[in-house]
Amino acid sequence: SSATETIRATLFPGDGIGPEIAESVKQVFKTAEVPIEWEEHYVGDQVDPRTQSFLTWESLESVRRNRVGLKGPMATPIGKGHRSLNLTLRKELNLYANVRPCYSLPGYKTRYDDVNLITIRENTEGEYSGLEHQVVRGVVESLKIITRQASLRVAEYAFHYAKTHGRERVSAIHKANIMQKTDGLFLKCCREVAEKYPEITYEEVVIDNCCMMLVKNPALFDVLVMPNLYGDIISDLCAGLIGGLGLTPSCNIGEGGIALAEAVHGSAPDIAGKNMANPTALLLSSVSMLRHLNLHDKADRIQDAILNTIAEGKYRTADLGGTSTTTDFTKAICDHL
Ligand code: NAD
């Protein structure tokens, strides 16, 4: 066989535990001989006027050029007068869908052992449009923007995902009884797309009822698609069903086939720098990046090594009730490889 070509991918180690778990990914990729060359980018400490954020134009260009990347968590200082890094990435790269698979891990016991669902979150607008202002003293206003274009785009992605991944049902999650115009338009777009996929069952579930159903019996759900804020909340809820934020990966999908994988969790300042973080979420995100690149062989090997290490139970990080450090756990995965 011919020598495998090296693929360039952008890596943002990020803040807090980011560099520790990014190191883990680099080691696992090295051990598995993944043909990827990382282009590392760090978040600066000065606002780049071209992006109006601490992310430089060069960093964004790197993702645009490579079309594929992995990002660690980025801390967002509350109310500091510059654009959130994550928002900047999502907006500038048009990362319109955030795909978050969530499944029970074999050998790691939680209240549920049959979780197997995918949340697909609209990622560019809704409650996170970043349009907030003071009307008068003591009164502020935040605009929730829902557009036909972005709603159709994410609905289309959800149904296409369901179809190509052997899934049977798509549930649109909403609060259209109260948010009649915004969530109403979101649902209308989902219905339009559903008509093009008669083989996929389509249903609509009100967000509060969805939360109740999820904690009562998560096996009721398959693929869920929803506006931005609901997706943010529901995916953390789902992480809790299977053992916490240390475990759940995600992938941001952008226009023109850009994929930027990242963990669902944040920078975990409470455990940063202590060699305690669970790198599983970022590792599984890197696996989804490999699948996006059609490197299924490497993806399978790495995923098996992670799941087997957790199932074996000898090496687990503190969030899973173990005593292993990030580096010990990573080494155990590499030994499995
Ligand atoms: P968080 O996800 O960082 O932490 C929540 C809890 O989960 C903490 O107790 C933390 O220790 C634990 N945790 C998270 N990841 C873990 C891991 N891999 N292993 C073990 N334990 C883990 O949420 P937060 O504290 O609300 O946010 C901290 C910062 O991260 C904030 O600045 C926030 O804006 C940012 N954030 C960034 C992203 C992102 O970059 N996509 C996402 C969420 C939050």
Residues whose N, C-alpha, C, O or C-beta is under 5 A from the ligand:
A	BS01	NAD	G72 P73 M74 A75 T76 N86 L245 G246 A263 V264 H265 G266 S267 A268 P269 D270 I271 M276 A277 N278 D319
